[in-house]
Amino acid sequence: MKTVRLQGKTILITGAAGFIGAFLAKKLLEKVRDIKIIGFDSLNDYYDVSLKEARLEMLKAYPGFIFIKGNLADTHQLRQVFREYQPQIVVNLAAQAGVRYSITNPEAYIESNLVGFFNILECCRHAEETGGVVEHLVYASSSSVYGSNKKVPYSVEDKVDNPVSLYAATKKSNELMAHAYSKLYGIPSTGLRFFTVYGPMGRPDMAYFKFTDKILKGETIQIYNHGDMYRDFTYIDDIVTGVINVVEHVPEENEEGVKYKVYNIGNNKLESLMRFVEILEDSLKAEGMITEPAQKEFLPMQQGDVYQTYADVSGLERDFGFRPETRLEDGLREFVKWYKEFYCK
Ligand SMILES: NC(=O)c1ccc[n+]([C@@H]2O[C@H](COP(=O)([O-])OP(=O)(O)OC[C@H]3O[C@@H](n4cnc5c(N)ncnc54)[C@H](O)[C@@H]3O)[C@@H](O)[C@H]2O)c1
């Protein structure tokens, strides 16, 4: 792999007001001298916009950060951004996320995840015409591409041809589109399959956040598949370290002559849903926010959901000597402390 020095570089991060994008931008601005981060985000209202604004507020403290509000599906605007800033590295994290929302709002996934990603690829392809060159395109895929695969832990060598949600189908499509563009136009690309990312300033649509909201309001929490579900939870700081490792290493041509890689980023630890709820309750108790256990309603599996996610992270270990290690107990405690400060003051 070719190492890229990030110092002095311009990096376009799409989805910069999002959970992962904001913390990635923050870490790069803290760690790398003379780096310029162009943050691009539509600030859509899929979840609480004030949380996205709070993340941007955190980033505005760094002189190397420039924010542009825009939609990936707006070809003209995206071209303009590439022309003006000529990013050498592009990290595409903007997407319509969430499995359950894709049942009721499929159009949002086509617009952001397919049209939007296509526009990113086209801008990378034509960067040279406007005087730039994209040395590395890194983009978010998802553990959801593994669908209902039975073999665990999930390996990037496994077949992933059976998505069980439109969200998963768009993420798998991104990997295929990136492969074609890497092959045709020599754009080096790396896809990252994230596994249930959590932490302070996280996403309000995810279970750990929704459960916290409900428990604190004294409402009943819904436990799907009667609690028989398993997830590989990955703490935000581990994700950011993993992404930076990847960004700094451009894939070499593989045996097919394509500069293309895909990695899992997960904790490589299977946690049961019931254990996760117990840890969350313990954290809320430890912060003095509840005294009684949550009221629980046990329901069948939801459409589009998967029984388990469990990452094989041997690729990360082999190529970067890195593996996520934050324990769920520690990570959830950090989330609860942040939640208390942000919402309960
Ligand atoms: N958080 C996780 O557990 C997880 C797991 C697997 C994959 N991912 C993927 O990682 C990426 C980042 O996830 P996140 O948790 O930070 O999500 P997020 O929703 O917090 O961030 C995504 C950001 O993209 C922006 N956005 C959406 N559509 C856009 C568009 N068309 N143009 C411009 N901006 C747009 C949103 O406003 C949002 O701020 C996403 O691609 C997501 O699918 C996340």
The ligand as a Gaussian input file, in Angstrom:
#p B3LYP/6-31G(d) Opt

LIG

0 1
 N      -23.484000       4.843000      12.392000
 C      -23.506000       3.570000      12.039000
 O      -23.724000       2.669000      12.872000
 C      -23.252000       3.151000      10.613000
 C      -23.195000       1.772000      10.325000
 C      -22.971000       1.376000       9.010000
 C      -22.773000       2.333000       8.012000
 N      -22.843000       3.660000       8.306000
 C      -22.650000       4.620000       7.214000
 O      -21.667000       5.561000       7.610000
 C      -21.966000       6.841000       7.065000
 C      -22.023000       7.879000       8.185000
 O      -23.003000       7.457000       9.126000
 P      -23.452000       8.342000      10.350000
 O      -23.835000       7.404000      11.432000
 O      -22.460000       9.402000      10.610000
 O      -24.812000       8.951000       9.748000
 P      -25.427000      10.411000       9.883000
 O      -26.822000      10.299000       9.377000
 O      -25.204000      10.952000      11.246000
 O      -24.554000      11.249000       8.857000
 C      -24.819000      11.323000       7.479000
 C      -24.894000      12.804000       7.092000
 O      -25.085000      12.865000       5.684000
 C      -25.950000      13.937000       5.391000
 N      -26.604000      13.646000       4.114000
 C      -27.510000      12.678000       3.839000
 N      -27.855000      12.716000       2.548000
 C      -27.128000      13.720000       1.995000
 C      -27.038000      14.254000       0.689000
 N      -27.763000      13.765000      -0.323000
 N      -26.190000      15.277000       0.461000
 C      -25.441000      15.799000       1.469000
 N      -25.492000      15.341000       2.730000
 C      -26.330000      14.320000       2.983000
 C      -26.929000      13.997000       6.563000
 O      -27.451000      15.303000       6.735000
 C      -26.056000      13.561000       7.738000
 O      -25.583000      14.669000       8.475000
 C      -23.265000       6.688000       6.304000
 O      -22.948000       6.465000       4.948000
 C      -23.890000       5.449000       6.900000
 O      -24.739000       4.795000       5.986000
 C      -23.066000       4.086000       9.596000

